[in-house]
Amino acid sequence: MSDTESATATAVLDPDTTDATIDPDTRADVDHVDEADLPAIEARYMRPEELVIAENVRKSFRIEDHPDQVASIKERGVKDPINATREADGSVHADDGQVRILIARHLGTPRVPVFITDAPVGLSDNERRIERTLDQINFNQRRIPLTKADYAGGITLMLDLGASVTRVAKGLQAKRDDVKNHAKIGASPTATALLETDQLKLLQQAECAALGIPWTDDRLIAVDEAGVPIRPEYYSDMFQRLRQRAGLRRIPLKGLRNTSVSLMLKLGIPVHIVAAWHGHDPALSLGVYSDTTRGLARGGRCPVRMIC
């Protein structure tokens, strides 16, 4: 390691904390903490079933409501240590990490990492419960999630370091295409900035980054490869070309909606499901398309605006 690399590593691992905004009296208190006053911590791996889940502010938790957390622990195990207290009888009570423990038990995870301190002496039960509740709320409310830009940058870094898209996708429980799109964004400072401000959707940002095209708020989204606005008739014209190539008779593009609704009703799909798929009220489905459906059931000819 070079001197420059050594200095950089030291700066990262031991950052300069001489912030002029910190009150000098407060800094003096921090700098003179006696380590003998700090509780001893034992680090060990334990079976999730060995841990007693102490009283917890989180009262409602269903494992099935958190598939991402389950998938993460299934793939990677529990990495964040459980904070626990050893009681006078020797039992170990988890003060933080209830969710990780319950998911680990559900998955049959053999071991989880645990940081254990001895129960404090001289505190009443009520005082201990107050302190535990303060810790639990702070643990859960003060966690800072990664920004979208940080997430994209992390994916880009792993791929640059030689990880495959498949490995990253599996490790993050993400789709391969999402990993590829995030990597394109992470490699572009412009796209990364746009991602952070939610000005573009992920796919649009990925395409912008891949093509090296700058983005401004006054640009149109519906444009062709040359940046020319697309005419509203473009989609209808394209549909007619595809219809003719397939040998089907002419109907307007909107006729596909009529076709879809009518055929779904003919297949016996419940009307409320058909209506939900097409974004309208069930009464409209029956009122507009019921005659068509009855005609089809009798073997009648398809209406002009349908493909049959």
N, C-alpha and C positions, 0 to 999 in steps of 0.2 A: 504494500500500500504506500502510495506517495505521501509526502508531507501535506500536499493540498487535500488529498482524499482523507487523510487522518484528521486534519483540521475540520473538514466538512462533516465527517462522521461525528466528531466530538460536539460540534455545534448542534447537530440534530439530536443527539442523545442527551446532551447536557446544555439545553438552550440558555442563553443569557436572560436572566430574570430581573435585571436591574431596571425595572420600569419606574420612571420618574413619577408616575402617577400614583404609585403605592405609598401610602402613608408611612413615614419612617418609623413611627412607633409600632405600627403593625408588623413591618419588616423585622424589627428587633425581636418581637415576640416569636415570629416564625423561625428566625435564624438561631434562636437559643432554646429550641424545643429539646428537652432531655429525652433521649431515646429510651431511657429506663422507665419513663412514664407511659410509653406506648405498649399496648397489649401484644404479647407474643402471638405470632400467627403460625399455625401448622398447615402446610399444604399437602394434600393427599388425594388419591383417587378413591371413591367410594361407590358402592352399588346404589342406584337411585332409591331402591327400597329401604336402604338403611337410614335414609334421612327422614327426619320428622319435619313436616311442613308446619312451621310456626304460624301463629295468628297472622293473617294477611289482609291488607286492605282490598286486594282484588278478590271480589266475591263471585263474580260471574266469569267463568272461563270454560269454553267447550273446545276440545281439541279439533273437532271437525271444522270449526270456524277459522282455523289458522293453518291452511295447507302449506303456505310458504315456509312457516317456521318448522313444521313437521318435515317437509322435504329437505330443509337445510340440515336439521339434526340427523336425519336418516342418512344423508350423503356425507356429512362432515363430522358428525358427533357433536357433543357439547364442548365448546372451546372456552367460553367465558366461565370462570370459576364461580361456584355457588358460595355466597357468604353465609357462614353458619356459626352457631354458638354451641359449645359443649356445656351441657348442664351438669349439675352436681351428681346426678345418677349415671353420668357417662354417655347419655344419649346426645346425638348431634341434631340440633334443630336449625333448619334452613330459614334464615331471616330474609334472604333475597334469592330469586331464582325459581319461584314456584312453577312458572310456566315451563322452564327448561326441565325441571324434575318430572313433571307430569307427562310431558312429551317423551322424555327418555324412558319412563316406565312403560308408556304405551307402545313404544317401538322395541322394547327389550334391550335398550342400550346397556352394555355390561358395566361401564364405569363412567362417572362424571367427576371433573376436578372440583375440589372443595377447599376453600380457605376457612380454617377453624380458629376461633378465639375462645378462651374460657369465659364463662358467664361472669359479668361484672359483680363485684362484691360491694355491698353497702347500698344498693339501690332497691327501692320498694318495687313490688310487682307492677304497680301502676306506672311508675317512672320508667321501668324497662319497656312497658308496652308503648308509652309515648315515644321513647327514643326509637323503638323498632318501627313504629308507624312513620315517624319523620324520615327515617332512612329509606323505607320502602317507597314513599311518595317521591323523595328526591331521586332515588335510583331510576324510577320509571318516568318521571316528568322531565328530568334534566338530561336524558340521553339525547345527543345531537345526531340526527341521521345524516348520512352522506347527501350532499347536493347532487342534482342530476349531472352536473358537470364533473364532479368528483367520481361518480359511478362510471361515466363514459371514459374518463381519463384512466381509471384503474383497469378497465377492460383493454384499452389501447396499450397500456404498459405491459400487461400479461402477454398479449399477442406479440408485441415487440420483443419480449424476452424469450419467445419461442414456444409458448403454450399454443396448443391447437384450439380452434374454435369449439370443437366438440368438448374438449376438456374444460374450457371456461364455461360453456353452456351447462354442462353437467354440474360443475362446482357451484354455479350460481342459481341452479334450477331455473334456467332461462331458455328460451328458444334460440336456436342457432342464428336465425335471421335477425333477432333482436341484438344478439352479440355482435354480429357483423355491422349492423347499423350504428350501434353505440361506438364501435371501434372507428368507423368513418368520422363520426362526430368528434370523438376524443382527439383525433389527429388534426382537427381544424380549429384554431382559436376562435375564428368567426362563428362557426357552427356551435361551438361549445358555449359561447356567450349567448347566442340565440336560444339554445336549449334552456339555459338558466332563467331566461326571462319569459319562457313559454310563448315566444312569438311564432314558432313553427312546430308542427307535429314532428315526431321522431323520424318518420320516413322522409318527409320533405327536407329536414335538416341533413339527413344522411345523403340524399341525392345532391343537395346543394354543395355539401363538402366534397363529395366524390368528383363533381364536375368543376369544382373550383370557382363557382359562380357566387359573387357577393350578393347579399340580400339587403333590401331596403323596405321600409314599411309601405312605400307607395307602389311596390311591384304587385302584379296580378299573379294569382296562383294557377288559374286555368289558362295555360299557354302551351304552345307547341315547343318543339326542340329549339326553335330559333327565337323563342321568347315572344312570338306573335300571339295575341289573344285568340282563343278558339271561338269560332262562330257557334251560336246555340244550335244551328242546324247540323253541325258536324257529326253529332252522335246519331241523329236520325239517318243521315246519309251513310254513315258507316254501317248501321244496322241493315239498311236496305241492300247494301253490297253483300253483306254476310248472308242475308235472307235469300238473295238471288243465287248466290253460290251454292246454298244448300237445297235449292230447287223448291222453295216454299212460295206460296202465293203471297201477294203484297198485302200487308196490313201496316198501320202506323206503329211506331215504336211503343206507344202507350198500350197497344193491343196485347203486348206481352203480359201486362198486369191482368187484363181481362182473362187471358188464357190461363194464367197461374191460378187465379181465384176459382174459376169455373172447374178446372181439372181437380183442384184440391177438394172442392165440395163434392164432385163426382166420386172421388175415391173414398168418401165417407169421413173425411177429416172434420172434427167438430168445428162448428162455425166460429166459435170464439177464438180458436187457434188460427184459423184462416184469417180472421179479422186482425189479430195481433200481428201476424206476419206481414200484412199489407198496410197496417197503420190506419185502420178505420173502424167504425162501430160495427158490431155483428149485425145490427138491423140493416145497415147499408149492404153488407155482403148478401144477405138474403133478399132484400128488396131489389137490388140491381141484377144479381146473378142467378136468382132462383129459377126464373123462366128458362135461362140458358141451360141450367143444370137439368131441369125436367126434359128439355128438348134433347139433350145428349142421352139421357136415360132411355128415351123412346127411340134412340137411334137416328134422331134427326140430324140435319146438316149443321155444321158449325156456323155460328154467326160470322158475318163479314169481318169483324174485328178480332177474330181469334185464329190461332194456328192449330190445326188438328191433323 
